[in-house]
Amino acid sequence: MWSGAFVCVFDKEYSRILMLKRKHNKEWEDKGGWGNVGGSVEPGETPVEACIREAKEEIGIDMKPEDLSLVHVRKVPETEPYEYIMHFYATSIDNKSAIILNDESYEYRWFGLDELPDNMLDGKKDILEWRGMAIKHKV
């Protein structure tokens, strides 16, 4: 089973979300490629640890476990051809923070919640729901 962990990075007002234009996966590029920070959970790593590692690798931002709030878990059962589980977390940072991309993304952009692109890897409805959960948990 594949396990992934992703973090929705909102600004401090939760009015904008940081999205990455991904390039390391053909399927993602075909869908438009805008996605959240994250990736595979490595052996021996928790989903929170994976989010912290991925944030450092992909955008150069240091996070701590207490900065992250679990907002969704998506699981595809073993009855499907490809079984996986994905953990989605949320956090907030200053949107003036220096973002340093690695080679997995073409670019990054802060999107207002009313201007989310159609070509995202996660749906607009999901992003807005996760935002609401993050606000409720005050991360």
Secondary structure, DSSP 4 states (H G I P E B T S, - for coil): -EEEEEEEEEETTSSEEEEEEE-S-HHHHHTT-EE-EEEEPPTT--HHHHHHHHHHHHH-----GGG-EEEEEEEE-TTSSS-EEEEEEEEEE-TTSPP---TTEEEEEEEETTS--SSBSS-HHHHHHHHHHHHHHT-
